[in-house]
Amino acid sequence: MGVGATAMQRIRYGLTGLAFVFLMVLLGTAIIRSGDDTANSNVQANVAAEPNEPLAELGVAPGQGAENEVLNTPAPPTP
């Protein structure tokens, strides 16, 4: 084995180790993110359940509910 063969062997071992570390980090990230999905879906469900206009529901501020839509529609023309 010459100097060139030893250098190539070290490079091959280094690249193999680097690929192994990359795959381990990738696998760890996938496992961690899969655990976060259930927490994120619960948060998104809670956000979707919140009212769009909480002040209007309390009667503090006017909202765009069905009552306002009826009041803002123009009257039909009389024949």
MIKOLNU-192612 format. One record per residue (C-alpha): residue in three letters; x, y, z. Coordinates in steps of 0.25 Angstrom, whole numbers, plus 5000, padded with zeros to 4 digits. Layout:
! residues N
AlaXYZ;...
! end
This chain:
! residues 79
Met500050005000;Gly500650134996;Val500350275001;Gly499250304990;Ala498550174994;Thr498550215009;Ala498050355006;Met496950304998;Gln496550205009;Arg496550315019;Ile495650405010;Arg494650285007;Tyr494550265023;Gly494350415025;Leu493250425014;Thr492550295020;Gly492550355034;Leu492050485029;Ala490950415021;Phe490550335034;Val490550455042;Phe489650525032;Leu488650415032;Met488650405047;Val488250555048;Leu487250535037;Leu486650425044;Gly486650495057;Thr485950615051;Ala484850525045;Ile484550465058;Ile484550595066;Arg483650665055;Ser482650545055;Gly482450565070;Asp482150715068;Asp481050685058;Thr480050645069;Ala480350765077;Asn480150855065;Ser478850795061;Asn478250825074;Val478750965074;Gln478150985060;Ala476850925065;Asn476751025076;Val477051135067;Ala475951095058;Ala474951085069;Glu475151225074;Pro474151325069;Asn474551425059;Glu473951545066;Pro473951525081;Leu473551665084;Ala472351655075;Glu471951535082;Leu472051605096;Gly471151715090;Val472351825092;Ala472551855077;Pro471751835065;Gly472051715057;Gln471751665043;Gly470651565048;Ala469351525041;Glu468651645048;Asn469551745042;Glu469451685028;Val467951695029;Leu467951835033;Asn468951875022;Thr468251815011;Pro467451915002;Ala465951905002;Pro465351844990;Pro464651944981;Thr463151954982;Pro462351934969;
! end
